[in-house]
Every structure is written in structure tokens, then in C-alpha cells.
Amino acid sequence: MKQSLGLDLICVKKILKHIHTIGEAYTTFNIHGVGDLSGNHLCQLAITQAITNIYELRQRMTSESIGKMPMFSRLKLGLKAARNIASHDYDSLDFNIIYRITNQLKHPNVTLELEAVINDIQQHGTSD
């Protein structure tokens, strides 16, 4: 139990880092809509890699921790679809989907949920 919560803690911290990277990419490349994203290959690479990483990290987490993040959990199917397209069919990316998912990830309440899970694990996750 202690070891899996430790892995969850690492995963959530990395997920937050990747969400921050998406926000930085949008700011750096001046992305304000799907059209901006569709026309910027470097930003596309950055955010699709971040989405792939977020999905893979989520897959490693316990259901206990995921259950504490309902907003983030609702993104599972969108993350999976975006990740699969980015990983296996990059030339056919639907940037409407990618833009929608990234904006949902960047929502402040998602960050608050993830930070709450970090705090919960740090405060209570070490006792068995």
C-alpha cells in the first residue's frame, strides 16, 4: 500500500508538470484556438507528447488515488483517444479533440484536484 501510494505521488507530480508544459507551450506559441494549434507543428509535438505522458502516468496509478480526482478521471477516454492518435496515427490528428482535451486538463479545478491528492498522500499515505 505504502509503495503504491508513493508511486501515485510521483505520477501526480509528473502529471502536473506535463499540464504545466501544455500551458507553457500554448503561451510560448501564442495558441488561442484550434486554428493556431493546427498551424504550429512544434506546439503540436510538445502537447501530444505531454498528453501521451499524462495518459501513461495515469495508467500506473491506483484506483484509490484516481477515485479522488473526479474531474481528471472524466478525461480518461479523451486522454486515451488523444494518446492513441498521437502515438499511432500522428498524421491524422484531429486538433479539435487535442485542443478540447488540453483545455480541460488546464482547467484550474483539475490542478486543484491533483494538488489535493498530493497533499492527501503526503499527509496520510505513509501510515499503514
N, C-alpha and C positions, 0 to 999 in steps of 0.2 A: 504493500500500500504506500509506504513512505517513498519508495523508489519511483513508483509510477506518478505520484504527485510531484516529485522532483522533476520528472520528465515533462509533465504538464506545465510546470512553472517555466521551464526552458522554452517549451513550444509557444506558450502565450507571449512571452517576452519577444521571441523572434517574430511572431505574427504581428505584434505591434510595430516592430521595426520595419517590416515589409509594408504595412499600411502607411507608415510614415514615408517610406520610399515612394509609394504611389503618389502621395500628396506632393512630395518634392518634385517628382517628375512632372506632374501637372503644372506646378508653379514654374519650374525651370523652362519648360517647353511652351508655356502660355496656353495650356489646354483649357478651353471654356465650353467645349461641346464635342459632339461626335465628329463633326467635320474637321475640327482641329486635330483630334486624335487620329482620324483616318489618314491625315496628310503628314504625320510625323512618325517616321519609321523608328527612330531612336527611342522615342517615348513608348511606342508600341512594344519594343523589345523589353524595356525596363518594366513596364507594368505587367506584361504577360509572364515574365519571369517571376515577379513578385506574387502574382496570382497562383502560379504553379507551386511556389514555395509555401504559400499560405495553405493551399489545399493539402499538400503532403504533410505539413506540420499538424494540421487538424486531424488527419488520419491516424496520427500517432498518439493522440490524446485519449484519456479515459472518458467514458460516458459520464462519469461523475462531474468532471470539470466542464465538459461540453454542456451538460444539463443546466449549469449555472449561467449560461450565456445564450438566452433565447434569441436575441437579435442576430448574433453571429451564427447560431445554429440554423436559422432560417435561410442563410445564404449557402447552405451545403450544396444543393442541387445546382445553383448558379455557378458556384465556385468549381464544382466538378465539370460542368459543361464547358466553362471558360478554360479550365485547365486542360481538358481533353482536346479541345480545339487548338489551343495554343501549342500543345505538345505534339499532336499528331496530324493536324491539318492547318498549319500556320497560314498558308496562302489563302485559306478560305475564312479567315476570321470575320466574324460579324461584330463590328465595333460598337453597334448599338448595345449588344449584350455586354461586351467588355466595359463600356462606359457606365452602363447601369450598375453592374456588379461593383466596379471600383468606387462609384459614388456611394453605394450602400456600405461598403467597407469603411469609407472615410467618414461616415456619419458619426458625430460625437458620441452618441449613445453606445455605439459598438465599442469605441475606445473605452468608455466608462465601464462597460461590462467586463472587458478584458482586464482592465486595471483592478477592478473589484475582485476578479478571480485570482490575480497575482497577490493581492493583499490577503485574501482568504487563505490561500495556500501558505503564504509566509507566516501568517498568524496561527493557523490551526492545522496545517498539513503535516507538521513534523511530529505530532503526537500520535502514537499508535496504541 
